[in-house]
Amino acid sequence: MKECTPDQNNKDAHQDRSHDNPEQYATEQESLLDRYEEEQTADPIPMEDLNMEKQEEKNKDQTKSNSSSEEKYRADYRESQ
């Protein structure tokens, strides 16, 4: 079982905190996804995908040679040799 720090054992200190990012680390700020009702069912964009898209925008003349799906699901995209 995972050992908790003394601060983590104090549940009262963490009950009022909201989670303002996809990783669900406790913070003092309200989440943008929690602030608006229509955003509560929205999924955040993974940063890895966003960074890959940004790189593709910079290299418009090159053909696409990478895929975030291939990175996430390597077992499904194994090359047969």
N, C-alpha and C positions, 0 to 999 in steps of 0.2 A: 504494500500500500504506500502511496506517495505521502511523504512527510510535509506538513504545512508549517509555514513560519508563524510566529506568534501573531502577526498582523492578520494572516489569513484565517486563523482560528477565531478571530473576533468578527463574527458574522454581522453584528449590528453595524459595524463601520462600513460594510459593503452593501447593505440592503438598499440604501437610498440611491446608489449610483446607477446611472444609465450606462448603456454600452453604445459608444458612438462610432464604432468601426466594425467591419465584417468579422474580425478575429475575436470580437466579444471581450476585449480587455476592459475591465471596469475603469471608467473615467468620470469626470464631473460633468462633462458636456452632454446635452441631449443629442441623440442620433438624428441626422437629417431624415433617415428612413422612418423614424418614429414621430417626427414633427408633423408630417402631413399624412393624412389618412390614405390618400391615393398612392403614396410611396411605400406603405407598409408591406405590400406584396411584391415589391420590386427586388430583384437580386442585384447586388453590387457587381460591377465589372471586375474580373480578376486583373490585378496589376500586370501580371505576366502577359496576358493577352493584349492589354492596352499598350504595353511597351513594344510588343511585336508589331502591332498595327502602326505605331509611330515610326518604327524603323522602315516599314514597308512604304510609308508615305514619303520618307526621305529618299528612298531608292526606287523611284517610280519607273525608271527605264529597265530595271532588272525584273526577271520573272520571279514569281514566288517560289522559294526553295525550302521554306520551313513552314511548319504548322503547329499551332499550340495543341491541337488534338494529338498529334504525333508525340509531343513531349509529355502530355498527361497520360496517354494510354499506350505506352511503348509496347506492351505485350500484344496489342491488337494490330500494330503496324510493323511487326518484325519483317524484315526483308528475307525472302527465301534465298538460300545460297546453294 
